[in-house]
Amino acid sequence: MDTPETGSRPPHAPAAQTSSRPHWAARVEDAALARVTAVLRRRGWVERAEPYTGYGAPGWVRVLGRAVLAAPDSSAREVAERDAQSQERAVRGWRSFVSAQLGGAVVRVEIGDQVHEVTADRGGYVDVVVTADLPPGWHHVRLVLGGQSVEAPVLVVDPQAQIGMVSDIDDTVMVTALPRPLLAAWNAFVLHENARRVVPGMAGLYRRWTATHAHAPVFYLSTGAWNVAPALRRFLQRHGYPAGPLLLTDWGPTNTGWFRSGKAHKDAALRRLRQEFPGMRWFLVGDDGQHDPEIYGEFAAEHPDSVDAVAIRQLTPTEQVLAHGTTERLDRVREKTRTATTVTGPDGNALALAMIDTGLLRA
């Protein structure tokens, strides 16, 4: 998604690159959305800011959110109440997509006594780095739109942190078979949240790893749509994963084509984290169902001092078929990640044992 040039950007945070003219598919989408938005406004739908989890360091924070047009019963308070209730009840995925983006909306970001007015991009997304005087730890910033305000969590990374984790989501912490379009649609729109299957042992591995690395942040990097961020956050919380920012993407048309490149999204996110936290080494976790070994391997080859280790979950033959139609793995993991210490295993328990054997985790 595009990053508005708003606020004070730290020297090490890269600016987004955009195209001057949207792709024709994006222009068609914008025209259709304008008509839908007009109808929804006549029916009483209201402007609302949807918060995502941001992050930063002392002196700055990256604020993430989205300006949307939502049903009249979706005030910030009601949404928060339903979000809490959904921890205890099943919610179908399509509910995450019932909203309309508000491209160009002006959102007020309040951080203590500091106020920043930021402009959402054409997809309604707010992705902006602003100055903030917050100590390390978890905080909340306030997003105000349409007379409603909502709190967005932000993690200010401790300067003492020397290592962090970047984890894939799909088929790494939860079984989704995302690459297959029909199954992806089923998982995203139809499946109950509580029916999503957790990968055995992964939450325990993450908790064990964070317990041995003081101040270590955890980032969840996925090609999933921002629409499912609330559902993913609830899934991670329900199964005991460490809290951390989600780095997702937008599924719609872009300024250059019909769809965004998932591989390019992950690669750009990794490089951005390296620039934002230049002294940190990263523990990269993914699976062998698609491009994680290749992405992590290329990153480790270019920046060996920035990679502590790589852990790759090996999909079962059945999951390999669901992921890409064959029982053969797409990547030879150790060849792709040969420049970094790499462990593999079918689940979190096997990965933990492999990490103990290689000294990456204390017994």
Residue, then its C-alpha position, 0 to 999 in steps of 0.5 A: m500500500d502507498t505511504p502518504e508523505t506526512g509527518s516526520r520520517p526518521p532518516h532510516a525509514p524508506a519512502a514509498q515508491t508510487s506510480s503517477r498514474p493508476h492502472w486502468a483496473a484501479r481506475v475502474e475500481d475507483a469509479a465503481l467504489a464512488r457509486v457504491t459509496a454514494v449509495l451507502r451514504r444515502r443509507g446512513w453508513v458512517e465514516r470510521a477509522e479501523p485501527y491496525t497495530g503499529y510500531g516504532a522506536p523512541g522518537w517515531v512511530r509508524v501508524l497503521g489504519r484504514a478509513v472506511l465507510a461502515a454500517p451505522d451499527s459499527s461505531a468504535r465502541e460497538v466494534a470493540e465490544r464485538d471484537a472482544q465477544s468474538q473471542e468466545r464465538a465463531v465469526r465467518g470471515w466475510r464479515s471482515f470485508v463488509s465495509a467500503q474504503l474512503g480514499g483521500a479521507v483526512v484522519r487525525v492522529e493523536i499521540g499525547d499532546q501531538v496531533h497529526e492530520v494524515t491523508a489516506d491513500r486511494g485504498g483508504y489506508v493510513d500508513v505514516v511515520v510520525t514523530a512521537d515521544l513514547p518510551p519502549g513498550w506498548h502504547h495506544v494512539r488515537l485515530v479520529l474520523g467522522g466524529q468517532s475516535v478509536e485507539a490503535p496499539v503501537l509497539v515502541v521497540d526497546p533500543q536495547a533489543q538486539i534481535g527480533m522475530v519475523s514470522d509468516i502466518d499462512d501455513t506457518v502459524m495457522v493452516t490455510a492453504l492460501p495459495r490455492p484461490l478457491l481455498a483462499a476464498w473459502n478460508a477468507f470469506v466462509l470459514h469460521e474463525n474458530a475453525r482455523r487450524v493452528v500448527p502444533g507447537m508453534a505458539g509454544l516455540y514462539r513463547r519460549w523464544t521470546a522468553t529467552h530474548a529480552h525486549a525482542p519484538v515479534f512481527y507477523l508478515s503475510t500476504g493476507a489482506w488487511n481486511v482480515a487483520p482483526a481476525l488474525r489478531r484474535f487467532l494469534q491471541r486465542h492460541g497464545y502467540p506473542a503480541g506483535p504488529l501485523l504487516l499485511t497487504d491490499w488485495g485490490p488493483t494497484n498503480t501498476g497492475w491487477f494484483r500486488s506481488g506477495k513476494a515483493h511485499k514480503d521482500a520490501a517489508l524485510r528490507r524496511l525493518r532492516q533500515e528502521f532497526p539497523g542494529m538488529r538481527w532477525f530470526l526468520v520463520g516461514d514454511d516451504g509451501q511457497h517463497d519463504p525459503e527463497i525470500y529469506g535466503e536472498f535477504a540473508a545472502e545480501h545482509p548476513d549480519s542482519v540474520d540470526a537464523v532461519a526456521i522453516r516449517q515443512l508442509t505435509p504432502t497433503e498440505q503441499v498438494l493444497a498449497h500448489g497442486t503437487t506433493e513435491r516441495l517447491d524449494r530446496v530449503r537448505e540450498k536457498t538459505r545456505t548463508a544462514t543457520t537453518v532448521t526445519g521441521p513439520d511443526g513447532n515441536a520439531l523445530a524447537l528440538a532442532m533449535i536446541d540441537t543447534g544451540l538456537l534455543r536453550a534446553 
